[in-house]
Amino acid sequence: MNTSLLPFFQWCEATAIGHAIKASPWLFPLIEAVHLLGLATLGGSLLLLDLRMLGFGLRRSTISEVEREARPWLLGSIVVMMVTGTALFLSESVKCYYSQPFWVKITTIPVALLFSLTVRQRVARAGTSQPTGRSRGVAIVSLALWLTVAAAGRWIGFS
């Protein structure tokens, strides 16, 4: 771990938002519940498209149609999760600093976002109605990245 980051993490936890969440008996669980609802929405929007790209479900719709319909849900859930995730982080930043799952999650998120909003989107919008080897590969990488983010995020609570 980079010890030069520890003062920043300590500062984050010492913010007014961090203190307010930590001091409240109900604020952390409420924010976490909204975060988990965002995760469920994110997972649903990802699964709809990735499963379609793999050839499962929604066969009456083209891959690009599924992408177009799922995209607002994906983007909205990302915003919800970033806002609530930041609030949760502020309330226990020092714990996160020492948490290996946190570092896995925080380094995988940008890769998953970049992949989803570029490569995955480009392949999905290619206009094919049937899955290809490329779409299947992209869907598998997408699922693996987001599963890593979700599993690491869930594991933070147990570490």
N, C-alpha and C positions, 0 to 999 in steps of 0.2 A: 504494500500500500504506500501511496505517496503521502508522507507525513506533512508535506507542505500544504496539503488540502485540509488537514484537520482543523486549523483555525477557521477556515471558511465554513466548514460543517458546524462548528461550534457557534459561529455567528448566526447561521441560518436557524439553528434551534433556539437561539436567544432572541429572535425577532418577536414582535408583539403577536403576530399570527401564530408562531410556534408555541409561545406561552399560553395564548388563549385556548388553543386546541388541547394542549397538554393539561391545562387546569380544569377543563370542562369534563364532567363525567359522561356527557352524551355527544359532544361535538365530533370526537374521533370516530366513534361507531357510525354516526350519521354520514360523515364524509366517506368513510370506507364503504358503507352500503351503496352510496351513489357511485363510487368508484367501481364497485363490483357490478352494478347495473350497466355501467359503461363498458365493462369487460364483457358482459353477456351480449350486449349489442354489437360490440366490436367482433366478438367471436361469431355471432350469427351472420353478420355481413361478410366476414371473411369466408366462413364455411359455405355460404350460398354460392359465392363465385368460385372458390377453390374446388368444391365438389363438382360444380358444373364443368370446370376446366379439366377435371379428372374423368368426366363422363357419367357422373352420378346425379340424378335428379334434374328437375326443371328442363327436361329435354324439349319442351315445346318452345322454349325461349333460346335465342342465340346467346352465345357467351357474352357478346358485347351488350345485349339487352340486359342480361343479369348484372353486368358490371355497372351499367348506367343506373339501374334501379337500386343497387346496393351501395353505390358510392356516397350518397348523402348520409346514409346511416354510418358508414365507415368514418367519414370525416367528422360527423357530429360526435360520435363516440370517442374519437381521438381527442377532440377538444375537451370533452367531459373528463376523460381520464388524465389528460395533462394538468388540468386545473385541480382536480381532486388529488391527483398523485403528488403535485407540488405541495399542496396543503398538508397531506399526510407526511411527506418528507420533512417539512419544516417542523413538525411536532416531534420527530425522532431522528433528526439528522445524524447525531453522533452514533446512535445505534446502527444506522445505515452505513456509516463510514466503516464500521468494523464487520459488516455483513457481506460475506462472499456472494450470496444470492443477489444482493442489491447491485453489486458491481457487474454481475452477469446480466441482470435486467437492464441496467442503465447503459451498458455498452451494446446490447442487442437491439434496444428500441430504435436508435437511429438507423441501424442497418435494415431492420424490418420495415420502418417507415419509408426509407429511401427505395427499397426493393418494391414495396407495394405501390408506391405512388409513381414509379417509373417503369421498371421492367414488367411487373405484373399487369399494370394498367395498359401498357403498350401491347402486350400479347393478348390481353382480353379484348382490346378494341380493334384487333386485326380483322374482325369481321367473319371469322370462321364459325360455322354453326356446329361443327363436330370437333371434339378434342383432338389435338395433335400431340406428337411426342414432346414438342416444345411446351405446349400449354400444360401438359401433365407434369413435366419437370418443374415448371415455374410454380405450379400449384403445390407441389411437394415441398419446394424450398420455402414458399410462403407459409405453409402450415408448420414446418419445422421452426422457422424463425419466431412466429407468433406463439407457438407452444412453449418455446424456450422463454420468451418474455413472460407469459402467464405463469408458468411453473416457477420461475425464479421469483416473480413477484409474490406468488402465494407462499413460497418458502421463506421469504423475508420474515413473515410473522412467526415462523418456527425457529428462527436462528437467533 
